[in-house]
Amino acid sequence: MSYRITGNTGEWEIVVGLEVHAQVVSKAKLFSGASAEYGGEPNTHVSTIDAGFPGMLPVLNQECVAQAVRTGLGLNAQINLFSRFDRKNYFYADLPTGYQISQFAHPIVGTGKVIVDLADGSTREIGVTRLHLEQDAGKSIHDQDPTRSFIDLNRAGVCLMEIVSEPDIRSPEEAGAYVRKLRQILRYLGTCDGNMEEGSMRADVNVSVRKPGEDGFRTRCEIKNVNSIRYVMQCIEVEAQRQVQIWEEGGEVDQETRLFDHVRSETRSLRSKEDAHDYRYFPDPDLLPLIIEQSWVDELKAALPELPEDKRDRLEREYGVTRYESGVLVAEQAIADFYETVAKGADARLATNWMLGDFFAALNRTGRSIEDSPVSASSLRELLALISDSTINGKIAKEVLEDMVETGDSAAAIVERKGLRQVTDTGAIETAIREILANNADKVSEFKSGKDKLFGFFVGQTMKAMKGKGNPALVNEMLKKLLAE
């Protein structure tokens, strides 16, 4: 998709690369047995290793390694059988050791790709440069005391995957689509819960601009710790506009780290951007190189769940859904599982229409998610079965669904309690229609003289007389017959 910023000197192109930090789903931290669970009272999920006590030796958590390999496989990336942990040296109050154990020269996962879907129906391939494992830092808390800051080390040592993209992104929309797709893949794999509001997935956004067709890249700036897809998209727009103005005024963009203020819709300088040599990387002397077997990688690959793109293709093939519909249905694994429970062995088109229509509308109206839906998948399937076997018609089914949402009762119980069973007795339908025609003789004459649109009037009157319970197909058929007499 072509996206340009227009400045005083013409058009500019945006160049974006993302570094996504995804917290690994595991019970323990990367190098200690302390709990990796979110929350808890401050400093209650901390071991002596996390706190940087002298003489404490890190022990690698194998499940964290497995989660990184699963993620690499899900990104169609190269799994490196040899990788190594390095010390990345910097000094923050919430980093007790004065260094972070990370991977620099030899990451566990190499190049891969993510295919993203854009609003215009097109797709883009965004390259993945690498995925490496590293420890998270603790948290500095500045709002508990007017003169002092506090440190919570619950998060210190939690395992992160840093997933670095190629500078292939050319618009805020592409950036949003990339993060959305990446989060979807991680959730399907079960390697990260993707809860950006809890900080378990956040992005550092690298932005630069250049003239269309210009070779190479100009100086980039990094916007740190952006914690929502909307903010990722907004900060790209804001930062790109800032850089365009600097270049057009004859200035130079400084390579630096910036923060995004979404309230003021601006980025602000935090510090000059460090390069790799500033961190004084060197191999961690307490950890041997990580060597894994190809056979173990193959075992992990064989056990992977069905991923979003494969699921989309299968749903389209097995249930006849459109490309757009499959995209909505696989957005979350819980939605896809719910849909298949409803559609399996049922009228798939009916299931799709009701899922994407009235059922989703009911969830939105009640502020519920698919996980806490007041109507289970089996209950919705039962409702659709009543439509398929002509027990009720579609209009009545809408009323029944509303009742199901409010009461939790089954569709069959509601139909019986309210007496909503559809009338399929042709004799009763004929009696109702003859009465309607007799009471509207003038309109019958108009219809027979060529006013075909009056047919809808007769259908409406008949359904009203039968309190919506008449079988629509039988009503239409009988009306045609009697109006032809």
N, C-alpha and C positions, 0 to 999 in steps of 0.2 A: 504494500500500500504506500503510495507516494504521500509524504508528509513534509511540509516545508514551513519554516518561519520566515515571514516577510519583514525585512528591516529596511532601513533607508537606502542601503546599497543593493537591494534585491533579495533573492531568496537564500536561505541557509538550511543546511541539512543537520539533523540531530544524530549523534552517534552515542549509543548507550551500551554499557556492559553492566551486568548485575552480579553481585556477590551475595548469594542467599545463605544465611546461617539458619540451619534447620536442626532443632534439638532432637536427638535420637531417642526413640521410644525404647527405654530399657529401665529395669528396676533399680540398677545401681549406676554410679558414675563411671567415667571412662577409666580412671586409674585407682579407684577406691571402692570399698563396699558400701559407702554411705548411700542413702536413698536419693534417687533422682526425681522423686515425686514433686510436683509443683506445689508451692505454698508451704504451710507449716509455720510454726513460730520461728522468728529469726534465729539463725545459728543452731538449729536443732537437727539439720541434715548434714552434719559436717564431721569428717574424720580428721585425724592428725595429718594425713596426707594433703587433704584439701586446705587445711589451715597453714600449711608450709612449715610444719615442725621440723627441726633439724634431724637428719638421719632417717627420715621416712622414705621408703622406696615405693615408686608406683608399680602397680600390677595391672596389666592390660586386661580389660573386660572383653572376652571373646564375643559376647552378644553384640557389642557395639561394632566390632569388626564385621560381623555377619550382616548387620543392618546396613553398613556402608556398602558392602558387596551387593546386597539385594537392590539397593538404590542405584548403584552403577549399572546393574543388569537392566533395571527398569528404564534407564536413560540410554539404553543401547550403547553403553560406554565400554572402553577398554578396562578390564580389571588387571591391575598390576600385581603379579605374584610376589614381587619384592617391593616393599615400601619401608620408610624409615621415619622415626619421630625426631623432631628437632626442637630446640629451645628458642623461643621468640622472646627476646628480652625487651621489656619496657616496665615502667614503674607507675602503678596506680595504687591508691590506698586499698582498693578491693581485690588486689592481686598479691596475696601474701608472699609468694615465692620470689616475686620480682621478674618472673618469666612465665610464659604460657607454653605448655607442651603442645606442639602443632606438627604439621608436616609441610615441608617447603620444597626441597629438591626432588623428593621421591614420594608423591602422593599415592594413596591406595587405588584411586580411580583416575583414569586418563580421559581422553576425548570421547565425547558422546554427542547426543542431539536431542532436542525437544521440538516436536511439531505442534505449532499453535494454530488455532482457528480464529480468524478475524471476522469482524462484524459484516463485511461485504461478502462473506462466503469463501474467501480465499484462505490459503494456508501459508505459513512461513516456517522455515526450518531455522531454529536458533541453535548455534553450536555451543556445546559445553566444553570448556577448556580442561577442567579437572574437578575432582571432589576430594577433599582431604578431611581427616579427622583432627579435632582439636578440643581442648578444654574450654569451657566457658569461664568467665571471671565472676566475682561476686557482685554485689550491688551496693552502691553508696546511696544513703538516704539522707536528704538535706532538709526535709520539712518537719522533723520531729523536735527540733530545738533551735532557738534563735542564734546560738553561737557555735554549735557543734554539729558535725556530721556523724552518722552512724554507719556501720558496716554490717551487712547480712551476707554470710558466706554459704547460705543454703544452695545457691546456684553454682558456686565455685566448684570446678571439676566436672560439672555435667557435660556429657558428650555432645559436641556439635559436629555436624557435617557442613563444611563450607563448600557450596556449589558455585563455581565461577563460570559465567557465560563468556562466550566470545563477544566482541563489540559488534554484534550483528543486528542489534535492535535499532530501529530507525524512527520510532514514534512512541508517544505515551501509550497508545492503544496496544502496540506490540509488547511493550514492557508489562502492561497489566495482564495481557493474555498469557505471556510467558510465566509469570508468577502464579497465575491461576492454574495453568496446566501443570506446572511443577508441583504445586501443593496437592492437586488432584492425584498425581502419580504417587507421591509420598504417602498419601492417605490410603490409597488402594494397597500399596505395599505394606502398610503398617509400620513404616520406619520413622515417621514423624506425624504428630497429630495436626500440624498446620495451624494451630490456634495462635494467630498473630497477635490477638489482644492479650494473650498471656506471655508473649515474648518468645514462644517456642519456634517461631519462624519470623525472621526479620531480614531486611535487605539493605546492603550498602549499594548505592546507586552512583555509578560513574558516568558523568555526562561531559561531552564536548560537542562543539559545533564546527562545521566547515562549509565551504561553498560547494554546491553540487558539482560533482566531477573532479573535485580537488583530490590529489593523491595524498596518502598518509593521513594522520590524525593530528589535530591541534591539541593543545594542553587540556587535560581533563581535570575535573573536580569531583570529589567523592562526597556524597551526602550520606551520612552515617545513620544506621539504626532506624530505618523507615519501617513502621510496623503495621501498615495496611496497604492493600492494593491501590486503593483510591489515592493515598498519599504518595505512593510510588509514582503514579501517573501525574499527579499535580506537581511534585517537586521537579520532575523532568522538564515540564513546561516552564516553570518559574526560573529554574537555573539556566535553561537554554536561552531564554529571553535576556537574562542578565549578561550572559557571555556574549551574545550577539551585540548588545549595546556597547560592551567594553571594546570589542574588536572594531566596531564601526566608528568609535570615537578615537581610534588610533592607539588604544591601550593594549596591554598584554594580560591575558588571563593567567593568574598564578595557580600553580598546582597546589591544592590545599584540600583539607577536610572541612566540610561544612555541615551544618545542622539545618533541618527544614522546620520552619515555624508555620504550621498549617493555619493558625489563627490569623496571622498577618500575611500569609501567602508569600513568604520570602525565605531565602536561604541566608544563613549567617556564618561567617568564618569561625571555625573552631581552633584549628592549628594548621601549620604548614604540613603538606602531605609527606609522610615518610616513604622512603624507598626501602627495598629489602635490606640493604646494607645497614640502614639505621637501626634495625632490630637485632643486629649481630647474631644472626642464625648460626647455630652449630649443632651437630648431632647430640641428642640427649644421652649423656654417659650412663644413665641408669636403665636404659631400655635397649635391648638388642634390636637389630633390624627385624621387621615383620615379614616372614616368609610363609605364604599360604600355598596349599596344594590345589592344582587344577581340578582334581576329583572333588574336593570340597566345594569349589565354586560351582561345579556341575550339579552337585546335590542341591545347593541353594537355588540354582536356576530352575531345576525340575520341580521344586516345591513352590515357585512363585505363583501368586494368584493371577487370575485373568486381569490384564491391564485395560485401562479405559479404551484405547483404540481397538484392541481385539474385541472387547465387549460390544463396542458400537457396531463393528462389522457383523458380529454374530446376531445382535438384535435386529439389524436390518434384514439379515438373511432369514432368520427363523420366524420373526414376527411381522415382517413387512413394514417396519416403521421407516419414516423418511430420515434423511441425514440430519435435518434440524431436530426432529423428535429424538433421535438416538443421542444427540448431544445433550439435550435436556435430561434424558433418562439416566445417563451415566455420569452426570455432573458430580453426584455423590454415590458411593457404593451402596448406601442404605436405600437410596431411591431406586437404583437398578435392581436390587434384591427384592424390594417391595413390588416393583412392576412385574418381575418374572413370576412371583407367587400369584399375582392377580391374573396374568395373561396365560399362564401354562394351562393347557387343556380348555381354554375359554376362547371366546371370540376376540382375537388379538386386536382388531381395529376398534372394537367397542372398548376394550381395556385401555388402549392408548388414549382414545378420546376422553374417557372419563378421568383417567389419571391426570392428564395435562390440562383438563378443563375444570369440571366441578370439584374434583377431589382436591387439587392444588388450591383452588379458590377457597375451599372450606378451611384448609390449613392456614392460608394467609389471613382469612377473616378472624380466625381464633388465635392467631399468633403462635401456632404450634409448628414443630418441625416433624419430619417424617419419623424420627426416632420416638417421639412421644405423641404420635397421631392417635386421636380418639377413636379412629376406625382402623382396625387391623387389615392386613392384606387379605386374609381369608374372609373377613366380613365384607370387604368391598367386592371380592369375587362372588360371594353369595348374592349380593345385590344385583350384579350384572347378570347372573344366572337367571334371576327372576325376570329381567328384561328379555333375555334370549328365549325363554320358554313361554313368553307372552303372559306371565302372571301379572305383570305391571307394564305400563308403557314408560317412555323416557321422561315425560312430564311428571308422572307420579314418582318416578325414581328420584328426581331431584328433591321432592318433598321428603321422601324416605331418608335420603342421605342427610338432610338437615337434622332430622330427628335422631339419626344414628350418632351424629356428632354431639348433640346435646345430651342424649340419654345413655349412649353406649349399648343400646338394645340392638339385637340382630335385625336384619332387614325383614326376614320372614315374620318375626314377632310383631314388628311395627305394622306390616301390611295387614296382618290378622286383627291387631288391636284397633286399627283405624278403619278397617273394612275397605281397603284400597285395592283389592284384587280386581284386575281388569275384566271387563265384560266382553266375552267372546261369543256369547249366545247371539247368533244372527237374527233370531226371532225378536229378541229384545231390542237389538239395534234397529231392525226394520220398523218396529213399532214407534221408537223414538223419532226416527227420520220422517215417517209419514205424518206424525203430528207436527213436526217443524214445517214441512212442506205445506200442510193444510193451513197453518197459521200465517204463512207467508206466500200466499198464492200470487200476489203481485210480483214478488221477486222471482218466483218460479217462471212467470211469463217473460220477465226481462231476461232471465238466463237463457230461456229457449229461443229468444229473439237475437241472441248473440253476445250478451254480456257475460262472457266466460268467467270473469273475475269474481262473480257472485258465488262461485263454487266454494271459495274459501269461507264466505259468510255462512253457508250451510254447514260446512265442517265445524266451524266455531260454535254455531248454535247447537249442533248435535252434541259436541263434547261438553258444552255447558249444561245441557239438559241431563247428560249422563254423569255429571260431576267429575269429568275428566277421566272416567274409567273405561270409556269405549276403546276398543282396539282400533288404532288409527287406520291400519290397513283395511280392516273389515268395514269401518265407517266409510272410507273413500270408495271402496268397491260397491257397497250398497247404495250410496248416494248416486253414483254414476248410473247404476241400474234403474233406480226409481225416477231419476230426472229424465231418463230416456223414454219413459213410458208415455 
